[in-house]
Amino acid sequence: MNGIFAAVFLLSAALFLLFDPNGFLPAMLTGGQKAATLSLSLLAVYCVWLGFFKVLEKSGLAAKLTRAAMPATRRLFRTTDEQALFFAGSNMAANFLGLPGAPTPLGIKATERFLRAGNGYAADMLFVLNATSLQLLPTTVIALRLAAGSSAPADIFLPTLISTLVSTLLGGILVWLLSKRKRK
């Protein structure tokens, strides 16, 4: 993949230099400045939410919330493995708050446990729920819009909530239907 990105960059740079040699350096500097600003904005958002999750974890509230959701997640993933359900529930909670990169290690741990137990259905369901990513707070997209200079970066709240709710429900239903079909 790095080779492809390098080739695309080099080809683009060569064409830029060929057609607009005077604009190349200013464009590179402006692009670098925008990339640094965006990276710092996203870093701040991730620091806040990861800190919030760490406080939840240290206070024991995360474990209590996960235990409270255990009956629903047990039914959703068709498993009694408490550790896998904890990882899956934490993964879904982080996605729900709009941090798509943060919950990845939790999702991997849950999937490993599901697959080790021979529960392909639970692994499939978790994969689909991660891909559709029901989001209450699309923090990453709001941060991107804010960094791009949007006058109302949070205007996407309701459309994001509706679209991710529909995609998550549809994805979950399809996994459930396909699993019933496989069992027959």
C-alpha positions as a printed NumPy array, in Angstrom:
array([[  0.   ,   0.   ,   0.   ],
       [  2.872,   2.359,   0.795],
       [  4.215,   1.771,  -2.701],
       [  0.881,   2.731,  -4.252],
       [  0.654,   5.92 ,  -2.167],
       [  4.24 ,   6.817,  -2.997],
       [  3.597,   6.27 ,  -6.721],
       [  0.434,   8.386,  -6.659],
       [  2.239,  11.188,  -4.778],
       [  5.239,  11.147,  -7.123],
       [  3.053,  11.122, -10.242],
       [  0.919,  13.972,  -8.861],
       [  3.999,  15.982,  -7.892],
       [  5.556,  15.471, -11.334],
       [  2.373,  16.604, -13.095],
       [  2.018,  19.583, -10.759],
       [  5.633,  20.624, -11.403],
       [  5.089,  20.212, -15.138],
       [  1.909,  22.29 , -15.367],
       [  2.37 ,  24.808, -12.501],
       [  5.965,  24.921, -11.243],
       [  5.429,  28.193,  -9.325],
       [  2.45 ,  26.811,  -7.403],
       [  4.095,  23.561,  -6.285],
       [  5.961,  24.746,  -3.178],
       [  3.147,  26.981,  -1.846],
       [  0.664,  24.13 ,  -2.331],
       [  2.943,  21.699,  -0.485],
       [  3.411,  24.127,   2.421],
       [ -0.31 ,  24.929,   2.65 ],
       [ -1.2  ,  21.235,   2.508],
       [  1.31 ,  20.425,   5.231],
       [ -0.047,  23.211,   7.43 ],
       [ -3.638,  21.991,   6.965],
       [ -2.586,  18.392,   7.695],
       [ -0.838,  19.448,  10.907],
       [ -3.862,  21.509,  12.03 ],
       [ -6.228,  18.636,  11.308],
       [ -3.989,  16.145,  13.109],
       [ -3.835,  18.327,  16.212],
       [ -7.629,  18.819,  16.183],
       [ -8.223,  15.077,  15.97 ],
       [ -5.585,  14.43 ,  18.615],
       [ -7.398,  16.77 ,  21.006],
       [-10.734,  15.03 ,  20.393],
       [ -9.191,  11.588,  20.911],
       [ -7.4  ,  12.713,  24.089],
       [-10.632,  13.999,  25.6  ],
       [-12.654,  10.876,  24.822],
       [ -9.92 ,   8.391,  25.682],
       [ -9.436,  10.238,  28.96 ],
       [-13.178,  10.028,  29.543],
       [-13.067,   6.255,  28.929],
       [-10.109,   5.902,  31.295],
       [-12.016,   7.758,  34.033],
       [-15.027,   5.486,  33.445],
       [-12.758,   2.46 ,  33.662],
       [-10.899,   3.585,  36.813],
       [-14.107,   4.559,  38.593],
       [-15.644,   1.157,  37.898],
       [-18.54 ,   2.743,  36.047],
       [-17.524,   1.085,  32.766],
       [-17.76 ,  -2.36 ,  34.36 ],
       [-21.159,  -1.501,  35.896],
       [-22.505,  -0.229,  32.581],
       [-21.191,  -3.295,  30.785],
       [-22.805,  -5.585,  33.384],
       [-26.081,  -3.692,  33.007],
       [-25.97 ,  -4.223,  29.247],
       [-24.879,  -7.864,  29.614],
       [-28.352,  -9.445,  29.101],
       [-28.828,  -7.558,  25.826],
       [-25.29 ,  -8.226,  24.552],
       [-25.544, -11.879,  25.605],
       [-28.657, -12.23 ,  23.457],
       [-27.19 , -10.164,  20.598],
       [-23.949, -12.158,  20.38 ],
       [-25.366, -15.522,  21.511],
       [-22.603, -16.2  ,  24.006],
       [-22.072, -16.453,  27.738],
       [-18.355, -15.571,  27.64 ],
       [-18.346, -12.587,  30.01 ],
       [-14.885, -11.39 ,  28.96 ],
       [-15.784, -11.418,  25.253],
       [-19.037,  -9.622,  26.034],
       [-17.122,  -7.011,  28.051],
       [-14.736,  -6.379,  25.151],
       [-17.578,  -6.29 ,  22.614],
       [-19.698,  -3.984,  24.79 ],
       [-16.804,  -1.589,  25.368],
       [-16.043,  -1.628,  21.647],
       [-19.629,  -0.761,  20.793],
       [-19.726,   2.002,  23.436],
       [-16.607,   3.649,  21.994],
       [-18.069,   3.475,  18.492],
       [-21.326,   4.898,  19.833],
       [-19.4  ,   7.949,  21.042],
       [-17.791,   8.414,  17.629],
       [-14.264,   7.103,  18.183],
       [-13.774,   4.609,  15.367],
       [-10.037,   4.047,  15.973],
       [-10.078,   3.812,  19.75 ],
       [-12.162,   0.625,  20.14 ],
       [-10.223,  -1.449,  17.598],
       [ -8.085,  -3.362,  20.169],
       [-11.235,  -4.215,  22.144],
       [-12.966,  -5.466,  19.011],
       [ -9.974,  -7.613,  18.105],
       [ -9.9  ,  -9.156,  21.587],
       [-13.645,  -9.857,  21.478],
       [-13.412, -11.383,  18.004],
       [-10.492, -13.596,  19.028],
       [-12.48 , -14.893,  21.991],
       [-15.6  , -15.433,  19.877],
       [-13.654, -17.355,  17.238],
       [-11.712, -19.369,  19.814],
       [-15.064, -20.483,  21.231],
       [-16.277, -21.378,  17.724],
       [-18.886, -18.599,  17.669],
       [-18.609, -17.289,  14.118],
       [-22.023, -15.656,  14.415],
       [-20.834, -13.372,  17.245],
       [-17.675, -12.45 ,  15.314],
       [-19.763, -11.665,  12.214],
       [-22.233,  -9.592,  14.23 ],
       [-19.462,  -7.599,  15.901],
       [-17.816,  -6.976,  12.532],
       [-21.079,  -5.693,  11.04 ],
       [-21.841,  -3.536,  14.083],
       [-18.363,  -2.016,  13.817],
       [-18.718,  -1.42 ,  10.083],
       [-22.124,   0.251,  10.445],
       [-21.037,   1.994,  13.672],
       [-24.143,   3.4  ,  15.336],
       [-23.012,   6.834,  16.513],
       [-24.622,   9.145,  18.999],
       [-21.748,  11.622,  18.802],
       [-19.878,  11.719,  15.472],
       [-16.931,  13.419,  17.171],
       [-14.369,  12.65 ,  14.474],
       [-16.512,  14.082,  11.678],
       [-17.415,  17.118,  13.775],
       [-13.696,  17.695,  14.445],
       [-12.943,  17.366,  10.733],
       [-15.682,  19.863,   9.878],
       [-14.441,  22.253,  12.57 ],
       [-10.866,  22.03 ,  11.284],
       [-12.127,  22.688,   7.745],
       [-13.766,  25.917,   8.931],
       [-17.421,  24.862,   9.03 ],
       [-19.679,  27.476,  10.603],
       [-21.912,  24.759,  12.093],
       [-19.854,  21.568,  12.435],
       [-22.421,  19.78 ,  14.629],
       [-25.27 ,  20.137,  12.108],
       [-24.597,  16.557,  11.045],
       [-25.702,  15.175,  14.425],
       [-29.268,  14.152,  13.503],
       [-28.546,  12.913,   9.944],
       [-25.613,  10.861,  11.27 ],
       [-27.705,   9.379,  14.071],
       [-30.529,   8.423,  11.696],
       [-28.29 ,   6.985,   8.972],
       [-26.127,   4.977,  11.37 ],
       [-29.211,   3.695,  13.205],
       [-30.75 ,   2.472,   9.941],
       [-27.493,   0.918,   8.7  ],
       [-26.849,  -0.798,  12.051],
       [-30.365,  -2.225,  12.243],
       [-30.228,  -3.416,   8.631],
       [-26.769,  -4.948,   9.094],
       [-27.78 ,  -6.713,  12.316],
       [-30.956,  -8.081,  10.74 ],
       [-29.02 ,  -9.366,   7.722],
       [-26.466, -11.154,   9.925],
       [-29.307, -12.708,  11.916],
       [-31.172, -13.817,   8.754],
       [-28.059, -15.221,   7.101],
       [-27.119, -17.127,  10.247],
       [-30.574, -18.722,  10.33 ],
       [-30.121, -19.692,   6.687],
       [-26.702, -21.268,   7.378],
       [-28.135, -23.388,  10.196],
       [-30.783, -24.929,   7.911]])
